[in-house]
Amino acid sequence: MTAPEALGTLVVDARGMRCPWPALRLARAMREAADVLLIADDPQAGREVAALADEHGWLVEDGATDAGEGRWRVRR
């Protein structure tokens, strides 16, 4: 399996951060990249990511949740 970084995807690891920080880190990353993988373990992160993506017109792909963490691939 190819690592996301090899595909030009910027990885944002927001584990341990509580909302709104994962969404804020995602917004900052989307300024620089068109394809971002956000990893977060805050249960509210999914809603925050969805709202932010809806506001900006970004496409969100929900990834598998693993041991209490979520992964969202966000693209412009």
N, C-alpha and C positions, 0 to 999 in steps of 0.2 A: 504494500500500500504506500502511496506517495504522501509524504508529509504536506500539509497545507502550505507551508512556506515555499516549497518547491513549485507550487502552482501559482505563485504570486499572491497568495492570500496572506494578509496581515493578521497575526494571531494576537488577541488581546486577552490576557489572563487576569480576570477580575475576581478570582476566588478569594474569599475572605473579606470582600468589600460589600457593604450594605447599600441598598438603593438610597439615593439615585446614582451612586458612583459607577456601577457597571454601565449604565446608559450614558453617563457623561464621558466615560472612557471610549465607548463606542462612537459617540458623536465626534470626538476629537480624532479618532482613527479614521473615520469616514472622510475627514477633510483631506487626508493624504492618500487614501487607498480607495479603490472602487469595490474591493472584495475583502471583507473582514470576517474572521471567525472569533466570536466572543465566547469565552468560557466563564461561567459565573455560578456561584452556589447559593445566592440569595433567592429565596422562593418567589420574591416579587419581580425578579429580573425579567422574566418572560413577558409580563404585562408592560413593563417599562420599555423593553426593546420593541414590542409590537406597536406601542403608541408612538414612539420616536420614529420608527420606520414608516408608519402611516402618515405622520406629519411631513416627512421628507420625500415620500414616494419611493422608498427603498423596498427591495424584495427580501423577505426573511424566510430562510429554510430552517425549521426546527431540527436540531440534531438529537441524537439519543441522549437521554439523561443517564448519568453514571454516578452511583453512590452519592446522590443528592446534588449533583451539579448538572447544569444544562449547557448545551452548546447551540449557538445560533450562528448561521452563516448569513451575512447581510451583504447585499450587493446593490449597487446603483443601477 
